[in-house]
Amino acid sequence: MDVTITHTVRGSGGRYTANVADSDHRGYLDWEADGENVRIATHTLVPPPIGGKGIAAMLVEHLVADARRKGFKVEARCSYVAKKFDENPEWSDLRAG
């Protein structure tokens, strides 16, 4: 499966979008800024037609990679993002709060 993840900043937040080749459906992870160094992951959604293929995990991995590269922390208000942080203790240094 060919998936491209893009990141768009909107106002004081942003969205990671998963574009799946040969599909009109897209998954996304939304975040809001909390100061300069924290991004609050608020919502992750992958529609059923493209679900079950690891797309939500890819979105979280892109958020985490950006956190490492850009030096911010992630507050996981989205239950899926919180679950992924719990499953990946090596990300604990990036978890806010």
C-alpha positions in Angstrom: 0.0 0.0 0.0 1.4 3.4 -1.0 0.7 6.0 1.7 2.0 9.6 1.7 1.9 11.6 4.9 1.8 15.4 4.6 1.8 18.0 7.4 -0.1 21.3 7.2 0.0 24.1 9.8 -3.3 25.9 10.3 -3.5 28.8 12.7 -2.2 27.7 16.1 -2.4 24.0 15.2 -2.1 21.6 12.3 -3.0 18.3 10.7 -1.0 15.3 9.5 -2.9 13.7 6.6 -2.4 10.2 5.2 -3.1 10.1 1.4 -3.6 6.5 0.2 -2.8 5.8 -3.5 -5.9 4.8 -5.5 -8.3 5.9 -2.7 -10.4 9.0 -2.2 -10.3 8.4 1.6 -7.8 10.1 3.9 -6.7 9.6 7.5 -5.7 12.4 9.7 -4.2 13.4 13.1 -5.0 16.9 14.4 -3.0 18.9 16.9 -3.1 22.2 18.7 -0.2 24.2 20.0 0.2 24.8 23.7 2.9 27.4 23.9 6.1 27.0 21.9 7.2 23.5 22.9 4.1 21.4 23.3 1.7 20.0 20.6 -1.6 18.6 21.9 -2.7 15.6 19.8 -6.5 16.1 19.8 -7.9 13.7 17.3 -6.9 10.8 15.0 -9.3 9.4 12.4 -8.9 6.8 9.7 -12.1 6.0 7.7 -13.2 2.3 7.6 -12.4 1.8 3.9 -8.7 2.4 4.6 -8.7 1.2 8.2 -6.8 -1.7 9.6 -3.7 -1.1 7.5 -1.5 0.8 10.1 -2.3 4.2 8.8 -3.1 5.7 12.2 0.2 4.4 13.5 2.0 6.0 10.6 0.4 9.4 11.5 1.6 9.1 15.1 5.1 8.1 14.0 5.3 11.2 11.8 4.2 13.4 14.7 6.8 11.7 17.0 9.6 12.1 14.3 8.8 15.8 14.0 8.9 16.1 17.8 12.4 14.6 17.9 13.6 16.7 15.0 12.0 20.0 16.1 12.3 19.6 19.8 8.7 19.8 21.0 6.8 17.5 23.3 3.4 15.8 22.7 0.4 15.9 25.0 -1.8 12.9 24.0 -5.4 13.9 24.5 -6.4 11.6 21.7 -6.8 8.1 23.1 -5.1 6.4 20.1 -2.0 8.6 20.4 -1.9 8.0 24.2 -2.1 4.2 23.5 0.8 4.4 21.0 2.9 6.3 23.6 2.1 3.6 26.2 3.2 0.9 23.6 6.5 2.8 22.8 8.3 3.6 26.0 11.3 4.9 24.0 9.1 7.9 23.2 8.6 8.8 26.9 11.0 11.7 26.7 8.7 13.3 24.2 5.5 13.0 26.3 4.3 16.2 27.9 2.5 16.1 31.2 
